[in-house]
Amino acid sequence: MRARHFGWAALLALIGAPSALAGGCKLLQVGTLPVTMQSLRPVVTVGLNGAKVPFLLDSGAFFSTISQDAVTRYALAEGPVPGDTLYLSGAGSGATHAQLATVKTFAYLGVPLHRVRFLVTDTNIWGELAGSLGQNLLHVSDVEYDLADGIVRFIKPVGCAGQPLAYWAVKTPYSAVKLRRVGAVHADLIAHAKINGQRVTVLFDTGSPRSILSLQAARRAGITPGRPGVAPLGMSGGITGNRFEIWSAPVRVFQIGGEKVEHTHLLIADIEPSLPVGWIRARHPVDMILGDDFFLSHRIYVAYSQRKLYFTYNGGPLFNLNLPQFARASHPPAASPTTAASSTAASATTAAGSPTSAAGLARQGMAFAAMREYHRALADLTRACTLAPHSAHDRYERATVNLEAHQYRSALADLDTAIALQPDDLKAHLARAELLHGHPALDTAGGPAQIESDLETVARLARPAADVRLSLASLYGDLGKYSAAIAQVDQWLAQHRLLSDQVTGLNERCWLRAAADRDLHRALSDCDEALNLSERAPTNLYRSHFGYTQSAPTSGSPAVRDSRGLVYLRLGRYGHAIDDYDTALREDPRLPTSLYGRGLAELRRGEPRRGDADLAAAKKLGKRVAAQFRRMGLGPAQTAGAAKSN
């Protein structure tokens, strides 16, 4: 696909006062892009046909993308890629021609650009974000990623050939690496590093929350599952249900540029980044992804003009191994790197001081939260709330950090205030409902009625296609409001015709009907259809929470098998239930609901030794799994004399 230029002259006209370096080198600021960290996702707000819209900042994508939901929501014009040279996977019908959406007015870096085009994604991988900003919009000039301070700076160097450009590194050493492929328009931020002395190819990718090494590359470096210190973290899945194993592994030494860290740990996974990473990712093979954990612990300057990348260490963990879904795993303290390169930029200007505005403090606070430095995060966010006492957004952000820091009463107070300031704050209502449901002792006033009121508000405010409807369905289901839960899934399914979305929605509805013990044959039909659709999925590369993996979901998709196992358990078809639970557990041995459901089926089939063992194992993996089944009217006490075969 040929590149399209968007009239960057308008952007370059905004160049500000220069920063002077040695040898006559000047750095002219083109513009800045404020960044808010949402957990480990850098989010920026841009203008799309007059609306303020959140996008993911994605340095690993060669082209910017937009979701089909956003195309519909903002009534964007859509058409094929010129020349039909790019193909995407369709909704279960094989490969289809890629589509481009055209935005009439795109406000970016303070400048309105016209007729800007985005690739339309065939799956919604960002939740409520509209899409991602890739290299075609980032490669305007040199780019400085200062995520720890919540800012990305666009800089045009003048007369800087051969001059080190880590301008802020006045008293600290910096590192530099050569970028492999930088063209006039597109660039892939790919360089080389070493792990245990073995060379690996790395991609600097803000679109990936965490850094991750492929199992293939790990083996080259002498790191394999089963060796001392390599701890299994369970299974993870891509957006369409594909599963792959993840481990935490000790690394003797990691080196990149002049930076070296000894005795650290990395995430490794059974993914295949040695293959092309996909149509929205870098177009060349990589062994490792350096994600937002690496960006938060470094200040990074991408010098497209020199085909180099400069960086300095900020502090904190290089690789974030704090995985909430694997909370039982123990993680060693992070190691700090040393830098061999000398600081030859002594004549550089000093970096800007700490932010003083409410917006700047809030962004910096959310960056600290992403690094799990909650004390510093809350200090910045409290200052932001003091400076902007009527900002519902700042109160909501502080509530999310209090939640992560397990300060639940403080979080509830912030959510109450956010809702009082902005009664139609959908996210605050949902967060309050989830908090009160998870911690009922906090509620001294409204009780369950307050939760239901918040959920009704969210249901009223949410768009029919919004992914929040699946969160609503889950909460309604936990409350035993199954009709309301199924209604939310019905609305969501009606707006999402893509194969992966259909699998997700059908599985959710199957589980809810089984939990409610109603319409069981319709529940079985939902699960059967979900499995059938997953078998028809074309082979492709799918984005996951940690990185990338090849292939589509299989007929053994553990989530759907787990749901269908519950249906069979309800129907008294215990052999079928055990078969489905067995299949789910082969792919994900740490699924507590499958272990518990299989235990109940074994007890009812007259196999007490196996059943009791599975129930005990399930309780170790999920503290609330027994209570979850009791709420559905299922438990060991109800199995006496209930042995029944298919």
Secondary structure, DSSP 8 states (H G I E B T S, - for coil): -------THHHHTT---EEE-GGG-EEEEEEEEE-EEETTEEEEEEEETTEEEEEEE-TT-SS-EEEHHHHHHTT-EEEE-GGG--EEE-SSS-EEE-EEEEEEEEEETTEEEEEEEEEEESS--STTS-EEE-HHHHTTSEEEEEGGGTEEEEEEEES-TT----TT-SSS--EEEE-SEE-SS-EE-EEEEEETTEEEEEEE-TTSSS-EEEHHHHHHTT--TTSTT-EEEEEEEBTTS-EEEEEEEEEEEEEETTEEEEEEEEEEES--TTS---SSS-SS--SEEE-HHHHHTEEEEEETTTTEEEEEE-SS-SS----GGGTTS--------EE-S----TTS--------SHHHHHHHHHHHHHTT-HHHHHHHHHHHHHH-TT-HHHHHHHHHHHHHTT-HHHHHHHHHHHHHH-TT-HHHHHHHHHHHHH-GGG-SSSTHHHHHHHHHHHHHHS-TT-THHHHHHHHHHHTT-HHHHHHHHHHHHHH--SHHHHHHHHHHHHHHHHHHT-SHHHHHHHHHHHHHHHHH----EEEBSSSEEES---TT-HHHHHHHHHHHHHHT-HHHHHHHHHHHHHH-TT-HHHHHHHHHHHHHTT-HHHHHHHHHHHHHH-TTHHHHHHHTT--GGG-TT-----
